C-alpha cells in the first residue's frame, strides 16, 4: 500500500447525482439502489456532525 492509502486529508467529496445512475446514463456498471434525493439527508447530517461549512 502507498500513496493516499497512508493518510486521510479530511476530504470527503459528495457524489454527484449522475454518479448514482451510471448504468442509466452511460450503459456501464450498475445504478445505485437509491436516488441522490434519498442520500442527500445523510450527507447533510454528516456535514453537520463534521462541521462542514
N, C-alpha and C positions, 0 to 999 in steps of 0.2 A: 504494500500500500504506500501511497505517497501523494504528493501534491496537496490538493484541498481536503483529502481524507484525514489529514492530521490536525486540522483546526476548523473551527466554525467562526466566521467573522460577523455573526449576528445578522445575516441576511436570510430572510425567509420570503421569497418572492411569491406573490399571488399568481395562481394560474389565470390565464386569460380565458374568457368564456369559450372561445373556439377550441382551446386545448382539451376541453371535455367532450368534444364532438368530432374527434379526428376521423372516425370511420364515415360519419355522415358528410363531412366536408371534403375529405381527401381520399376516401376509399382505401385507407390503410389502418392497421391496428384495430382497436375496438373503442366504442364510445364508453364513457364513464356511465355507471348506472344512476347517476343523479345529474341534475342541471346545475348551472352556475348559481341560479337563484336559490336553490336549496342549500348550496355550500356556503354562500355569502354570509349568513348569520354566524357561522362558525369562524370564518375569517374575522369578522368584526369583534367577536368575543375574544379571540386570541390576540388581536391587535390591542384591545383594551387592556388585557392582562399584561401584555408585554410593554405597554406604554408607548405604542407607536403613534406618532402624530402626523 
